[in-house]
Amino acid sequence: MSNSLIQKYNVPGPRYTSYPTVPFWDSSTFSSEKWKTSIKQSFSENNGELSLYIHLPYCESLCTFCGCHKRITKRHELESPYIKTLLEEWKLYLFLFETTPKVKEIHLGGGTPTFFSAENLKQLIDGIFKYAEKADDYEFSFEGHPNNTTKEHLQTLYNLGFRRVSYGVQDYNLEIQQAIHRIQPFENVKKATDLAREIGYTSISHDLIFGLPFQKMEHVVDTINKTLLLMPERIAFYSYAHVPWVKGNGQRGFDENDIPKGDEKRTLYETGKKLLEELGYIEIGMDHFALKRDSLTMAMNEKELHRNFMGYTTQKTNMMIGLGASSISDSWYAFAQNVKNIEEYSQLVEEGIIPVFRGHVLDKEDLIIRKHILNLMCNLQTSWESSDSIFEDLPNVVTALSEFENDGLISICRDRLIVNEKGRPFVRNICMAFDMYLKKSKPENKLFSMTV
């Protein structure tokens, strides 16, 4: 890849797990009542089908690369009260539904979901389905820490319907692990992966990160070569998002000069991508790879890939309810985020209040642009051939996109935009051309990580 293109397009930009992105939500026009109305509308239109993201925020130690909302503690007696609150929050949503909900997707995220005991996780899932049904084509997944995911965790969740597990690996080099405060030898990852396979999990994912402090080419090559010994069905190969202005001291444990940047950082990704593709992995959207047999690859080939706050998914639901402190929900017509403080979250739920503190109600233009950005992030193309895909500023967007076309990153054919192979690394930048909020805003503070 041309270094000049990297220098040109490596600017701060969103990852587009939503549109509008969270910093540009208009909470002044948002209210709890509007949120409830949008939930009822979406539930009715989707015949009661929905996805659930459940945030389990506790971790025993702080990983300095992490951008999640978490609480560092070794007090496992906090598990049961938190699960009780999650189930009480679920009941608050159940009151809004006219019929029994059908759950297509569950993802347990964090934090560290495997901080919780297998017994408590079973209590959580059983509690969800006391008042809900599984959809016919459901898919349940969870994030596991290789150091503390036990056979009991895996077997219990498997018995409850889980078939996907994602393990955070990041990098196997000890110096890098010490810098990011995440010490886990290859043997631990292998044991957790092998256990999942023995039990019957059909899709195992490893999360890797490029651009970490002190990371060099040989570290990425070694990490991917070790990963390929285990051949997980999916690999997420994320760009390290250095946002210390958001996450405070958690990302200030090393000097800026210790972090690879620009063309050096992008070369780490391109090298990793080459190794993965040589072994049969297929690039999915942005930052993701999967084997040909995996459902994520099949969804991409059939143009059924979806993207939400959980990342890429095969389950296309227009409603995702987030349970837990800091969780984000999406009714398609509106977004809402729960309060981040665990004590405040628990207090609001105890008082019978859905614990959202901010959100955004999408207008007609938002919904049109949202579809364009989803198309680009999932299918690497979008079209404005139909009248319901046109918005007022579209001519100006197409004009702005001509620069990407001149650089060979995209092709524009009358009423269609296709991202070329050369343009894949810049898909976030291409989406930014459609982002009306980003264009109109001139933020004085840093909001996003670098795009390349």
matplotlib code that plots the C-alpha trace (Angstrom):
import matplotlib.pyplot as plt

x = [0.0, 1.2, 2.7, 1.3, -2.3, -1.8, -0.4, -3.3, -6.2, -4.9, -7.1, -9.3, -12.6, -15.4, -15.6, -19.3, -20.9, -23.8, -24.9, -25.1, -22.0, -22.3, -20.5, -23.1, -26.3, -28.8, -29.9, -31.8, -34.6, -34.4, -36.5, -37.3, -40.8, -39.6, -37.3, -40.1, -42.3, -39.5, -39.1, -42.8, -42.8, -39.7, -41.0, -44.2, -42.6, -40.2, -42.7, -41.1, -37.6, -34.7, -31.0, -29.6, -26.3, -25.5, -22.7, -20.8, -18.4, -16.2, -12.5, -9.9, -7.2, -6.9, -5.8, -4.3, -5.4, -9.0, -11.6, -14.6, -16.5, -15.4, -14.9, -11.7, -12.3, -11.7, -14.9, -16.9, -19.8, -20.8, -21.9, -25.3, -26.6, -25.6, -27.3, -30.4, -30.4, -29.9, -33.0, -35.0, -34.0, -35.1, -38.5, -38.8, -38.5, -40.9, -43.6, -43.4, -43.9, -47.4, -46.3, -43.5, -40.1, -38.2, -34.4, -32.3, -29.0, -27.3, -23.8, -22.2, -19.6, -17.6, -15.5, -14.9, -18.0, -16.0, -15.3, -18.8, -19.2, -20.8, -23.6, -24.3, -24.2, -26.8, -29.0, -28.8, -29.7, -32.4, -33.8, -33.9, -35.8, -38.3, -40.1, -38.8, -38.4, -35.4, -35.9, -35.6, -32.2, -30.7, -27.0, -25.5, -21.9, -19.7, -16.3, -14.0, -10.7, -8.3, -6.8, -10.1, -12.5, -13.0, -14.5, -17.5, -18.0, -17.9, -20.1, -22.7, -23.1, -23.0, -25.9, -27.8, -27.4, -24.1, -22.0, -19.7, -16.9, -14.4, -11.0, -9.0, -5.4, -4.0, -0.3, 1.9, 5.0, 5.8, 7.1, 3.9, 1.7, 3.5, 2.9, -0.8, -1.1, -2.4, -0.2, -1.5, 0.8, -0.1, -0.7, -3.6, -5.2, -4.6, -6.2, -9.3, -9.6, -9.2, -11.8, -14.3, -13.8, -14.1, -17.4, -18.8, -18.5, -18.8, -17.3, -14.3, -12.8, -9.5, -9.1, -5.7, -4.6, -2.0, -0.4, 0.2, 3.0, 6.5, 4.9, 7.1, 6.7, 8.2, 5.7, 2.7, 4.2, 4.8, 1.4, -0.4, 1.7, 0.8, -2.9, -2.8, -1.7, -5.1, -7.1, -10.0, -13.0, -12.9, -10.2, -10.7, -7.6, -8.2, -6.3, -5.3, -7.3, -5.2, -7.7, -6.2, -8.3, -11.3, -10.1, -7.8, -4.8, -5.7, -4.0, -1.2, 1.1, 3.5, 4.9, 3.3, 6.7, 6.3, 3.2, 3.7, 2.0, 1.1, 2.7, 4.6, 1.4, -0.5, 2.3, 1.7, -1.9, -1.0, 1.5, -0.9, -3.6, -1.3, -0.5, -4.1, -5.3, -2.5, -4.1, -7.6, -9.0, -11.3, -11.4, -14.9, -15.8, -13.2, -10.8, -12.4, -11.4, -13.2, -12.8, -14.9, -17.1, -18.0, -21.4, -19.8, -18.3, -21.6, -23.5, -21.1, -21.4, -25.2, -25.2, -26.7, -23.9, -25.0, -23.1, -24.1, -22.6, -21.5, -19.5, -20.2, -23.0, -24.9, -28.1, -30.0, -32.4, -33.6, -33.8, -31.0, -31.6, -28.5, -28.8, -26.3, -24.4, -23.2, -24.9, -26.2, -29.5, -30.8, -34.5, -33.5, -35.4, -33.5, -30.4, -30.1, -27.3, -27.5, -25.9, -22.2, -21.9, -22.9, -24.4, -26.5, -27.6, -28.7, -30.6, -32.6, -33.6, -34.6, -36.9, -38.5, -36.8, -35.2, -31.7, -30.9, -29.2, -28.7, -29.8, -30.8, -34.0, -33.2, -34.9, -35.6, -32.2, -30.4, -32.1, -31.2, -27.5, -27.4, -28.3, -25.6, -23.0, -24.1, -23.9, -20.4, -19.2, -20.8, -20.9, -18.3, -20.8, -23.9, -26.5, -28.8, -30.8, -34.1, -35.9, -35.8, -32.0, -31.6, -31.0, -30.6, -26.8, -26.1, -24.8, -22.2, -21.3, -20.8, -18.6, -16.5, -16.1, -14.5, -11.2, -11.4, -12.1, -9.1, -6.9, -8.3, -10.0, -13.6, -15.5, -18.7, -21.0, -23.9, -25.9, -23.6, -20.4, -18.1, -15.1, -12.1, -9.7, -7.2, -9.9, -10.6, -8.2, -10.0, -13.6, -14.0, -12.8, -15.3, -18.1, -17.1, -18.0, -21.6, -21.5, -23.4, -22.9, -19.1, -19.1, -21.2, -19.3, -15.9, -15.0, -12.3, -11.5, -10.3, -13.2, -12.0, -9.0, -7.0, -8.6, -5.6]
y = [0.0, 3.5, 5.3, 8.6, 7.2, 6.2, 9.6, 11.2, 9.2, 8.3, 10.7, 10.3, 8.6, 6.5, 2.7, 3.0, 0.4, 3.0, 6.0, 8.6, 7.8, 8.2, 11.6, 13.1, 11.8, 14.5, 13.8, 17.1, 15.5, 12.1, 10.9, 7.7, 7.9, 8.2, 5.3, 3.1, 4.1, 3.1, -0.2, -1.0, -0.1, -2.2, -5.2, -5.1, -4.7, -7.5, -10.0, -10.1, -11.1, -9.4, -9.6, -9.2, -7.8, -8.4, -6.4, -8.1, -5.4, -7.1, -7.9, -9.0, -6.9, -3.9, -4.5, -1.2, -1.7, -2.0, 0.6, -1.1, 0.1, -2.2, -2.4, -3.9, -6.2, -9.6, -9.6, -12.4, -11.9, -9.0, -11.5, -12.6, -9.1, -7.9, -10.8, -10.1, -6.5, -7.6, -9.8, -7.0, -4.7, -7.4, -7.4, -3.7, -4.3, -7.3, -4.9, -3.1, -6.2, -7.4, -11.0, -13.3, -12.2, -14.5, -14.1, -14.6, -13.6, -13.3, -12.0, -11.9, -9.1, -7.2, -6.8, -10.4, -12.6, -15.6, -13.6, -14.9, -18.5, -21.0, -21.4, -17.7, -17.5, -20.3, -18.4, -15.4, -17.3, -19.3, -16.1, -14.5, -17.5, -17.7, -15.0, -15.5, -18.1, -19.0, -18.1, -21.0, -19.8, -18.4, -17.9, -17.4, -16.3, -15.1, -13.6, -15.8, -15.0, -17.8, -17.7, -18.3, -20.0, -23.4, -26.6, -25.9, -22.5, -24.0, -27.0, -25.0, -22.4, -25.1, -26.8, -23.5, -23.2, -21.3, -22.4, -19.5, -18.3, -15.5, -15.5, -12.3, -13.1, -9.7, -10.7, -13.6, -11.5, -11.2, -7.6, -6.5, -8.5, -6.8, -3.3, -4.0, -5.9, -9.0, -12.0, -15.2, -17.8, -19.7, -22.9, -21.2, -20.2, -23.7, -25.3, -23.1, -23.5, -27.3, -27.6, -25.6, -27.9, -31.1, -29.9, -29.1, -25.4, -24.8, -21.3, -20.3, -16.8, -15.3, -11.5, -10.2, -6.5, -4.8, -1.5, -2.3, -0.7, -2.2, -4.4, -5.2, -7.3, -10.4, -10.2, -10.1, -13.0, -15.1, -14.4, -15.3, -18.4, -19.6, -18.8, -20.8, -23.8, -23.7, -22.6, -20.8, -20.4, -16.6, -14.1, -10.5, -8.5, -5.1, -1.9, -0.7, 2.3, 4.7, 7.0, 8.0, 11.2, 8.9, 6.1, 8.1, 6.4, 3.0, 3.9, 6.0, 3.2, 3.7, 6.5, 7.6, 6.8, 3.1, 2.8, 2.0, 4.5, 5.3, 3.1, 1.1, 0.1, -0.6, -2.9, -5.0, -5.5, -6.2, -8.8, -10.5, -10.4, -12.1, -14.9, -15.5, -15.6, -18.1, -20.5, -20.1, -17.2, -14.8, -11.1, -10.1, -6.4, -4.5, -6.2, -9.7, -13.0, -16.3, -19.8, -20.6, -23.0, -20.4, -18.8, -15.3, -16.0, -17.5, -14.4, -12.2, -14.2, -14.1, -10.3, -11.0, -9.7, -7.2, -4.8, -3.4, -2.5, -6.1, -5.9, -8.1, -10.7, -13.1, -12.3, -9.4, -8.0, -4.5, -4.5, -5.1, -4.6, -3.9, -5.0, -4.0, -0.9, 1.1, -1.2, 0.4, -0.6, -0.1, -0.2, 0.8, 4.0, 5.1, 4.4, 4.5, 3.9, 2.8, 4.8, 3.6, 3.6, 0.2, 1.6, 4.2, 1.5, -0.8, 2.0, 3.0, -0.6, -1.1, 2.0, 0.5, 2.9, 1.7, 3.0, 4.9, 8.3, 9.4, 8.5, 9.6, 9.4, 8.9, 11.1, 10.2, 11.3, 9.5, 6.2, 6.6, 7.4, 4.6, 2.1, 3.5, 3.1, -0.4, -1.3, -0.1, -1.6, -5.0, -5.3, -2.8, -1.1, 0.9, 2.3, 5.3, 4.0, 3.9, 7.1, 5.9, 5.9, 9.6, 12.4, 16.1, 16.3, 13.2, 15.2, 16.8, 13.4, 12.0, 15.0, 14.5, 10.8, 11.7, 12.1, 8.5, 7.4, 9.4, 7.5, 4.2, 3.3, 3.2, 3.0, 5.1, 3.8, 6.3, 5.4, 2.9, 3.0, 0.0, -0.2, -1.6, -4.0, -1.1, 0.8, -1.8, -0.2, 3.1, 2.0, 4.1, 7.2, 6.4, 6.1, 9.5, 11.1, 10.2, 11.3, 14.6, 15.0, 14.7, 17.2, 19.8, 19.5, 21.0, 19.2, 20.9, 17.7, 14.4, 12.0, 9.0, 6.8, 6.9, 5.2, 3.3]
z = [0.0, -0.8, 2.2, 0.7, 0.9, 4.5, 5.3, 3.5, 5.0, 8.4, 10.4, 13.5, 12.5, 13.8, 13.6, 12.7, 14.9, 14.7, 12.8, 14.1, 16.2, 20.0, 20.2, 17.9, 19.5, 20.1, 23.7, 23.8, 21.7, 23.4, 26.3, 28.1, 26.7, 23.1, 23.7, 25.0, 22.0, 19.6, 21.4, 21.0, 17.3, 16.6, 18.6, 16.6, 13.2, 13.8, 15.1, 18.6, 17.4, 19.0, 20.0, 23.5, 24.5, 28.2, 29.8, 32.6, 33.7, 36.3, 35.7, 38.3, 36.6, 34.3, 30.7, 29.5, 25.8, 26.8, 25.9, 27.7, 30.7, 33.5, 37.3, 38.6, 41.6, 43.1, 45.1, 43.5, 45.9, 43.6, 40.9, 42.3, 43.1, 39.6, 37.9, 39.9, 38.7, 35.0, 35.3, 36.9, 34.0, 31.5, 33.2, 32.7, 28.9, 29.1, 30.3, 27.0, 24.8, 23.8, 23.2, 24.3, 22.8, 20.5, 21.1, 18.0, 19.4, 22.8, 23.4, 26.8, 26.8, 29.3, 31.3, 31.7, 31.4, 32.7, 35.9, 36.8, 37.9, 35.6, 38.1, 38.0, 34.2, 34.1, 36.5, 34.2, 31.0, 32.7, 34.0, 30.5, 29.1, 32.0, 30.0, 26.5, 23.7, 21.5, 17.8, 15.4, 14.1, 17.3, 17.9, 21.3, 22.0, 24.8, 25.4, 27.4, 29.1, 28.3, 31.8, 33.6, 31.2, 32.7, 31.3, 33.6, 32.0, 28.5, 29.2, 31.1, 28.4, 25.7, 27.5, 27.4, 23.6, 23.2, 20.2, 19.8, 22.0, 21.5, 23.3, 23.7, 22.7, 21.5, 21.2, 22.5, 23.1, 26.8, 26.7, 24.9, 27.4, 30.3, 28.7, 28.3, 31.6, 30.0, 30.7, 29.1, 27.6, 24.4, 26.5, 28.2, 24.9, 23.5, 26.5, 26.3, 22.5, 22.7, 25.5, 23.5, 20.5, 22.6, 24.0, 20.6, 20.0, 16.2, 16.0, 18.0, 17.6, 18.6, 19.0, 17.9, 17.9, 15.8, 16.7, 20.4, 22.3, 21.5, 18.8, 15.8, 12.7, 14.2, 17.1, 14.7, 12.6, 15.7, 17.1, 13.9, 13.4, 16.9, 16.1, 12.9, 15.0, 16.5, 13.4, 15.1, 12.8, 13.1, 13.8, 14.6, 13.8, 15.4, 15.2, 18.6, 19.5, 21.5, 23.2, 26.6, 26.5, 26.8, 29.1, 31.4, 33.1, 31.7, 28.4, 29.8, 30.9, 28.1, 26.0, 22.6, 21.0, 22.0, 19.7, 15.9, 13.7, 10.1, 7.4, 10.1, 11.8, 8.6, 7.4, 10.5, 9.4, 5.7, 6.8, 9.1, 6.5, 3.9, 6.4, 7.2, 3.6, 2.7, 5.2, 3.9, 5.9, 4.0, 4.9, 6.2, 6.1, 8.2, 10.7, 10.5, 9.0, 8.9, 7.4, 4.3, 6.4, 9.0, 9.1, 9.0, 5.6, 4.3, 5.5, 3.7, 0.4, 0.7, 1.4, 4.8, 7.0, 9.7, 12.0, 15.3, 18.7, 19.0, 15.7, 12.7, 13.1, 11.0, 12.9, 11.3, 13.9, 13.9, 17.7, 20.1, 23.8, 25.9, 29.5, 32.2, 33.2, 30.1, 27.6, 24.4, 22.9, 19.3, 18.2, 14.7, 15.2, 18.2, 20.3, 24.1, 26.5, 30.1, 32.9, 33.4, 37.2, 38.5, 41.7, 39.9, 37.4, 40.2, 42.0, 38.9, 38.1, 41.7, 41.4, 38.3, 35.8, 32.5, 33.3, 30.1, 30.5, 26.9, 23.4, 19.9, 17.9, 14.2, 11.7, 8.1, 6.8, 9.7, 8.7, 5.0, 5.8, 8.3, 5.6, 3.3, 6.0, 6.9, 3.3, 3.0, 6.3, 5.5, 1.7, 0.6, -1.7, -1.6, -4.1, -4.4, -7.3, -5.4, -4.2, -0.6, -0.6, -1.6, 0.9, 0.4, 0.6, -1.6, -4.6, -2.4, -0.9, -4.4, -5.3, -2.2, -3.1, -6.4, -4.6, -3.3, -6.9, -8.2, -5.7, -7.0, -3.7, -5.1, -8.3, -8.8, -11.6, -12.0, -8.9, -7.2, -5.2, -4.9, -2.6, -4.5, -2.9, -2.6, -0.7, 2.0, 4.5, 4.1, 4.4, 7.6, 5.6, 2.8, 5.3, 6.8, 3.4, 4.2, 7.9, 8.0, 11.7, 11.4, 8.5, 10.3, 13.6, 14.3, 17.6, 19.5, 21.5, 20.2, 19.7, 17.7, 17.1, 13.9, 10.9, 9.5]

ax = plt.figure().add_subplot(projection="3d")
ax.plot(x, y, z, "-o")
ax.set_aspect("equal")
plt.show()
